[in-house]
Amino acid sequence: MNVKVIAFDADDTLWVNEPYFRQTEERFCELLSSYASRHELERELLKIEIANLTLYGYGIKGFILSMIEAAMKITGDTLSIDVVKQIMELGKQMLNQPIELLDGVENVLQTLKGKYRLVVATKGDLLDQERKLKKSGLNHYFHHIEIMSEKDDANYTKLIKHLDIQPGELLMVGNSLKSDILPVLNVGGYAVHVPYHITWAHEQIEESIDNERFKSAESIKNILDFL
């Protein structure tokens, strides 16, 4: 590899994220347990979340709006203001969660800084992701922060051009095969998949990856072995 830039996904690669969504979803289901089963509630919420991605994008704010919409549909538009307030409070609690770095993250960044240009390549709500990065204390490790509306081939190509490098000089590290790995391989970059124990259903794929520019690691610490 002739890697010059290493890009890191943020949520569930640098810090804990998805468990907070799962915990909030559980509380959402508890709020509406008298209207439908947990399976039905989860299925309806996921369907509405995915339908709303083109409108709200990724992140907590869109999740809050999708919970309210799902609750309205499930209750037949009889949702009380009290329940709406409770759902909004769940969202505010998510926004105020402390940042919990994943094991080995800071040591890896310390080791790589100065040897490579390090960047964050993530998606989601701009304000929320900037807030999390600031609270993480990791800002000083990164040369550039890229917050995308969608992590696809076009946006990775745009990032590569912005960094003024060739595709083969980029290594992407992330937990989502769909968002962090496949698009980067498609445009000619290298990618390391670091699985997280919880993955949002929308990010899951069934296909296996057979590509010489792809590696899988048990922990973010293992990427040092590949370099």
C-alpha positions in Angstrom: 0.0 0.0 0.0 1.1 3.5 -0.8 -1.3 5.1 1.7 -1.0 8.8 2.5 -4.4 9.4 4.2 -6.2 7.3 6.7 -9.9 8.1 7.1 -11.9 7.0 10.1 -15.7 6.6 10.5 -16.9 8.2 13.7 -20.0 6.4 15.1 -19.2 2.9 16.4 -15.7 3.2 15.1 -14.2 5.9 17.2 -17.0 6.1 19.9 -20.1 4.3 21.1 -23.3 5.3 19.2 -25.7 2.6 18.1 -26.4 1.3 21.6 -28.0 4.7 22.5 -30.4 4.3 19.6 -31.3 0.8 20.7 -31.9 1.9 24.2 -34.1 4.7 23.0 -36.0 2.4 20.7 -36.7 0.1 23.7 -38.2 3.0 25.7 -40.2 4.1 22.6 -41.7 0.6 22.4 -42.5 0.7 26.1 -44.3 4.0 25.7 -46.5 2.5 23.0 -46.7 -1.1 24.3 -50.5 -0.9 24.7 -51.0 -0.3 20.9 -48.8 -3.0 19.3 -46.2 -5.6 20.0 -42.5 -4.7 20.2 -41.9 -6.4 16.9 -44.6 -4.4 15.1 -43.4 -1.2 16.7 -39.8 -1.8 15.7 -40.8 -2.8 12.2 -43.0 0.3 11.7 -40.3 2.7 13.1 -37.6 1.2 10.8 -39.8 1.5 7.8 -40.5 5.2 8.6 -36.9 5.9 9.4 -35.7 4.6 6.0 -38.5 6.5 4.2 -37.4 9.7 5.9 -33.7 9.5 5.1 -34.0 11.5 1.9 -35.8 14.2 3.9 -34.0 14.3 7.3 -30.7 12.5 6.6 -29.0 10.4 9.3 -28.8 11.3 13.0 -30.7 11.8 16.2 -33.0 14.7 15.1 -34.3 12.6 12.2 -34.8 9.7 14.5 -36.9 11.8 16.9 -39.1 13.0 14.0 -39.5 9.4 12.8 -40.4 8.2 16.3 -43.2 10.8 16.5 -44.4 10.0 13.0 -44.4 6.3 13.8 -46.2 6.9 17.0 -48.9 8.9 15.2 -49.4 6.2 12.7 -49.5 3.4 15.3 -52.0 5.2 17.5 -54.2 6.2 14.5 -53.4 9.9 15.0 -54.6 9.9 18.6 -51.1 10.4 20.1 -51.3 12.6 23.2 -49.1 15.7 23.7 -47.7 14.0 26.8 -46.3 11.1 24.7 -44.9 13.5 22.1 -43.1 15.4 24.9 -41.7 12.1 26.3 -40.4 11.1 22.8 -38.7 14.5 22.4 -37.2 14.1 25.9 -35.7 10.7 24.8 -34.1 12.5 21.8 -32.6 15.2 24.0 -31.2 12.6 26.3 -29.5 11.0 23.3 -28.0 14.4 22.2 -26.6 14.9 25.7 -25.0 11.5 26.1 -21.3 11.6 27.1 -18.9 10.4 24.5 -17.4 7.0 25.2 -14.3 6.3 23.1 -13.9 2.7 22.0 -11.0 0.7 23.3 -7.6 1.5 21.6 -8.8 4.5 19.6 -6.6 7.2 21.1 -3.5 5.0 21.2 -4.0 4.2 17.5 -4.4 7.9 16.6 -1.4 8.8 18.6 0.7 6.2 16.8 -0.4 7.2 13.3 -0.4 11.0 13.7 2.6 12.5 11.9 3.1 9.4 9.8 -0.2 9.8 7.8 -2.7 12.5 7.3 -5.7 11.5 9.5 -9.3 12.5 8.6 -12.8 11.8 9.9 -15.2 10.7 7.2 -18.6 10.3 8.7 -22.3 10.9 7.9 -25.1 12.3 10.0 -26.4 15.6 11.3 -23.7 18.3 11.0 -24.3 20.0 14.3 -24.5 16.7 16.2 -21.4 15.2 14.7 -19.4 18.4 15.3 -20.6 18.3 18.9 -19.6 14.7 19.4 -16.2 15.3 17.9 -15.6 18.3 20.2 -16.7 16.3 23.2 -14.5 13.4 22.3 -11.3 15.4 22.6 -10.0 13.9 19.4 -10.1 17.0 17.1 -6.4 17.6 17.3 -5.5 14.3 15.7 -7.3 15.1 12.4 -6.2 17.1 9.4 -9.7 17.3 7.9 -13.3 16.5 9.0 -15.8 15.4 6.3 -19.4 15.0 7.3 -21.4 13.6 4.4 -25.1 13.4 3.8 -24.5 9.9 2.4 -21.4 7.8 2.2 -21.5 6.7 -1.4 -19.0 6.4 -4.4 -19.6 10.0 -5.4 -18.9 11.6 -2.0 -15.8 9.5 -1.5 -14.5 10.5 -4.9 -15.2 14.1 -3.9 -13.3 13.6 -0.7 -10.3 12.1 -2.5 -10.2 15.1 -4.9 -10.4 17.5 -2.0 -7.5 15.8 -0.3 -5.5 15.9 -3.6 -4.6 12.3 -3.5 -5.0 9.2 -5.7 -7.7 6.7 -4.7 -5.0 4.1 -3.9 -3.5 6.5 -1.4 -6.7 6.4 0.8 -7.3 3.9 3.6 -10.8 3.9 5.1 -11.5 2.4 8.6 -15.0 1.8 9.7 -17.6 -0.6 11.1 -20.2 -0.5 8.2 -19.5 -2.6 5.2 -22.3 -0.8 3.3 -21.1 2.8 4.1 -17.4 2.6 5.0 -16.1 -0.3 3.0 -17.8 -1.0 -0.3 -17.9 2.6 -1.7 -14.2 3.1 -1.0 -13.3 -0.2 -2.7 -15.5 0.8 -5.6 -13.5 4.0 -6.2 -10.1 2.3 -5.8 -9.2 2.9 -2.2 -8.2 0.5 0.6 -10.5 -0.4 3.4 -10.4 -2.1 6.8 -13.6 -3.3 8.4 -13.7 -3.2 12.2 -17.0 -4.8 13.2 -19.1 -3.4 16.0 -21.3 -5.8 18.0 -24.5 -3.8 17.1 -25.3 -2.7 13.6 -28.4 -0.8 12.5 -30.5 -3.0 10.2 -30.3 -0.4 7.3 -26.4 -0.8 7.4 -26.4 -4.6 7.2 -25.5 -6.4 4.0 -25.4 -10.1 3.2 -22.7 -10.2 0.5 -19.1 -11.3 1.2 -16.2 -9.1 0.0 -13.3 -10.6 -2.0 -11.0 -7.8 -2.8 -7.2 -7.5 -2.3 -7.6 -4.0 -1.0 -9.9 -5.1 1.8 -9.1 -6.4 5.2 -11.1 -7.2 8.4 -9.9 -6.6 11.9 -11.2 -7.6 15.3 -10.2 -4.3 16.8 -9.2 -0.9 15.6 -5.8 -1.7 17.3 -5.2 -4.3 14.6 -4.9 -1.8 11.8 -1.4 -1.0 13.1 -0.5 -4.5 12.0 -1.6 -3.8 8.4 0.5 -0.7 8.1 
